[in-house]
């Protein structure tokens, strides 16, 4: 396993775009097959290969997008919120905010489009699905992503605001506890928003 990971990292260095594209294809293909078999109870021999192919192509193309997007985001972060003058919290908050408002919306809308681009579907019908499903899908996306990004900002915030642990202690320790009645999803959204405000306020005030 260690040798396989070493070779994979070597390929990431030598051919980053191709490696990420290939990884996206494999991950999304396996994920779609797993959903059809494990969630929808479709026998393996009856899996919808056309649907899986659409998912795989989308995964590969979006992985290429992320390759360029994150490189752009790093450069933008250094220009707009440089760590040297604005601090790590503002820099991280800026990148998380941009990623989760712009790129995450593209991802979810794109995946909905790919999933609904079935044989015989028209551009209008696919677009209708994107418009109808994207808002609720984004709420689900942010509900589960909020914990990951909140915790990614915690070390930055702790270094400048010692009382952060009081707010962070309200969060569950595992992603599958996000729907716990003790931590309503709206509270998670509020806490993440407050972290963003604290980050930007610390950088500009």
Secondary structure, 3 states (H helix, E strand, C coil): CHHHHHHHHHHHHHCHHHHHHHHHHHHHHHHHHHHHHHHCCCCHHHCCHHHHHHHHHHHHHHHHHHHHHHHHHHHHHHHHCCHHHHCHHHHHHHHHHHHHHHHHHHHHHHHHHHHHCCCCCCHHHHHHHHHHHHHHHHHHHHHHHHHHHHHHHHHHHHHHCCCHHHHHCCCCCCHHHCCCCCCCHHHHHHHHHHHHHHHHHHHHC
